[in-house]
Amino acid sequence: MNASASVKTIADATQSEAILGATGRSSTVAIYPTMLNHLLGTKFKLVMGYAGSAEAMLAMERGEVEGHSTTWEA
């Protein structure tokens, strides 16, 4: 998450919406936050269409989105 984002924890994400950048619906970048929304009641909103994680991270730096879900390996 971006340092300026109000959501810092999963508990925060159940109270406030967090806008995340994602590549596409079938990517793990989108699947994990969607699962958390359904299972834990988080309020992650996904902005789809970024070409890859690097582009989504750049969007976060620009302030277009508040965060990006990615794997540890990335």
C-alpha positions, 0 to 999 in steps of 0.5 A: 500500500502507498504510505498515504493510504488510509488502509494499513491492515486487513482490519482497516480494509474491512472498514474502508475501501482501498483501491488496488491496481491489477492486471486482469481478473484471472491473475493472482494480483486480482484473485487474492483481494477478491477472495479477501473481499468474499471471505473476510469482508474487506473492501478492496476495489480493483482497477484492471488493465495494467500491463504488469506489476511494474506498471501497477506499482508505478500507478501507485507511485503516481497516486492513481491507485492506493496499492497493488497486490503481488506475490512475494517473489515479484 
